[in-house]
Amino acid sequence: MSKILIVDDDQFTIDFLKGILEPLQYDFVEASSGVQVNKLIEDENLSLAIIDIIMPDKEGLETIEDLHSVRPDLPIIAMSSEDNLLFLNMATEMGARGSLTKPFVIEHVKREVSQLLDISF
């Protein structure tokens, strides 16, 4: 079973994404900041990471860069509000393979995740 890391400082966003994706039979690991990701990447067998761009402590672009340097094979989806499209574009230049804008379109979330995990929904 695929394990997805969701990193966001907003617990509602984490819960919302889990609610969308749980019926598709994924397991989840969550973090509220990029600082927590370094330990998780070593301890968990992750299949995908969904990373918020704007976070306190350690923002998403730095987190994506760190993840990509440790696990270049790990698919990453960057997420942020529509106001931050520049940062989402930067994230893809840094190694993110997909992006999601808030507010989420449920079918877009499912499609992005399933394409990166090569699973049909």
C-alpha positions in Angstrom: 0.0 0.0 0.0 1.3 3.5 -0.9 2.2 5.8 2.0 1.7 9.5 1.5 3.4 12.2 3.5 1.2 15.4 3.9 3.0 18.4 5.3 0.9 21.5 6.1 0.7 23.8 9.2 -3.1 23.7 8.8 -4.6 20.5 10.3 -7.9 21.1 8.4 -6.0 20.9 5.1 -4.3 17.7 6.2 -7.6 16.2 7.3 -9.3 17.3 4.1 -6.7 15.7 1.9 -6.8 12.5 3.9 -10.6 12.5 3.6 -10.3 12.7 -0.2 -7.6 10.1 -0.5 -8.5 7.5 2.2 -11.2 5.8 0.1 -8.4 5.1 -2.4 -6.7 2.9 0.2 -3.6 5.0 1.0 -1.7 5.2 4.3 -0.7 8.6 5.6 2.0 10.2 7.6 1.6 13.9 8.5 3.7 16.7 9.6 2.9 20.3 10.6 6.2 21.8 9.4 9.1 21.2 7.2 11.3 20.7 10.2 9.6 17.4 11.1 10.1 16.0 7.6 13.8 15.2 7.9 13.1 12.5 10.6 10.1 11.2 8.7 12.0 10.7 5.5 14.4 8.4 7.3 11.9 6.5 9.3 9.0 6.0 6.8 8.8 4.1 3.5 7.1 6.9 1.6 5.6 6.7 -1.8 4.6 10.3 -2.3 4.9 13.7 -0.5 2.4 16.5 -0.6 4.1 19.7 0.7 2.5 23.1 1.4 4.6 26.0 0.2 3.9 28.6 2.9 4.7 27.3 6.4 6.4 28.7 9.5 9.8 27.4 10.7 10.8 25.8 7.4 8.9 26.7 4.3 7.9 24.4 1.5 10.5 25.2 -1.1 13.3 24.4 1.3 11.5 21.3 2.4 11.1 20.2 -1.3 14.7 20.9 -2.0 15.8 18.8 1.1 13.5 15.9 0.2 14.7 15.9 -3.4 18.3 15.8 -2.3 17.7 12.8 0.0 15.1 11.0 -2.1 15.3 12.2 -5.7 13.0 9.3 -6.7 10.2 10.4 -4.3 7.3 12.1 -6.2 6.4 15.4 -4.6 3.3 17.5 -5.1 3.6 21.2 -4.1 0.4 22.9 -2.8 -0.5 26.5 -2.1 -3.2 29.0 -2.7 -3.9 30.4 -6.2 -2.2 33.6 -5.1 1.2 31.7 -5.0 1.4 30.4 -8.5 5.0 31.8 -8.8 6.0 29.6 -5.8 4.3 26.6 -7.2 6.2 27.1 -10.5 9.4 27.4 -8.5 8.6 24.2 -6.7 8.3 22.3 -10.0 11.7 23.7 -11.1 13.1 22.4 -7.8 11.9 18.8 -8.3 8.1 18.7 -7.5 6.3 16.6 -10.1 2.9 18.1 -9.5 1.0 21.0 -7.9 -2.3 21.6 -6.3 -4.0 24.9 -5.7 -6.2 25.8 -2.7 -9.1 25.6 -2.6 -8.8 22.1 -3.9 -10.8 20.5 -6.7 -11.4 17.0 -5.4 -11.0 15.3 -8.8 -7.8 17.2 -9.5 -6.3 16.0 -6.2 -7.2 12.3 -7.0 -5.8 12.6 -10.5 -2.5 14.2 -9.4 -1.9 11.6 -6.8 -3.0 8.6 -8.9 -0.9 9.7 -11.8 2.3 10.0 -9.7 1.6 6.7 -8.0 0.6 5.2 -11.4 -2.7 4.0 -9.9 -6.2 4.3 -11.4 -9.0 5.7 -9.3 
